[in-house]
């Protein structure tokens, strides 16, 4: 399984990209990432269309503040690819936990 996270927006507008492949992780970390992905239920969150243009109604895509982060998360697993876009103001706890884990893993 591979998870790609791209964070854009924020006060400075600096983007950050993280790419984590479970085949490159120690077993315990790979299992933890799989658990977090399952808990976030990513495949059931509305997807980014194949044309790459976000739908007009998306999972919290219309932020109330210009300094908010926006996350694009792509999950590749068992031959399936799923991409979502979510604004930090609309992050459910399960997605917050996944993003925090990905940020920590990328900084190691």
N, C-alpha and C positions, 0 to 999 in steps of 0.2 A: 504494500500500500504506500502511496505517496501523497503527501499533503503539501500544497503550495499556498502560502499566505502572502498577500500583498496589502500593505497598509498605506493609504494615501490620505491627504488632507492634513488637518491640524494647523496650528498657528503658522508654522514655517513652510508647510506644504511639501515636506520631504517625504518621499516614498521609501518604504522598507519592504524587502522581499525575503521570504524564508521558504526553503525547499527542503522537506524532510522525507526521507525514504526509510521505511521500517526495515528494509533488508540491510541497511547500513548502521542500524542501531543495535546496542546490546539487547538481549531478549527481554529483560525487565522493562526497558524503556519502550521497546516496540509494543509490548503488551499494554503498557500504560497509555500510549498514544491510541491504540486500537480501542481501549475502553472509553477514552474521552471522545473519540469520533462516534462511537456507538451511542454514548450518552447525549451527544449533540444532535443525533438523528439527522445528519446532514442530507441524506438522500431524500428526506421528506420536506426540506425547505425549498421554496420555489427557486428554480434555476435561472441562470443567466442564459438568454437565448443564444443560439448558434451564431447570430449576426454580431454578437458582442455588445449590442445596444441594450442597456438595462431597460426592463419593462417599466411602464409608467407607474405601476403599483408593484412595489417590491418590499422586501422585509426590512422596513425602516430606512429606506433609501433617501427619503426627503428629510434631511436634518433640520433642526430648528436653529442651530448655530453654525456659522461658517468655519469655526475652528475645531469642529468635530472630526474624528478619524472615520474613515470608511474602510471596510475590510472586504477583500475579494478572496474567497477561500475555494480552492479547487481540490477535490478529492479524486484520486485515481485508484481504483481497487477492483480486482477481478475483472478487468477488461471494461469497466464502466468509469466514466468521467462525469463529474457533477460540479458545477461552479455556482456559487452564490455570492451575492453582494449584500452587505449589511452595514448599517450605520452604528457607531458605538452607542448611541443613545437607545437603540432598539435591541442591543445584545441580550439574549436570555442568559441566565447564569451558566448553562451548559456550554454555550459558545464562548463565553468569557473565560471559562476554565481551559478550554482547548487553546484559545489564543494565548493565554498566559503561559501554558505549557510549551507551546511552539516558540514563543519568545525566549523562554528560559533555555530550551534545548539549543536554540540557535546561538546563544551567547556562551555556550560551553566550549 
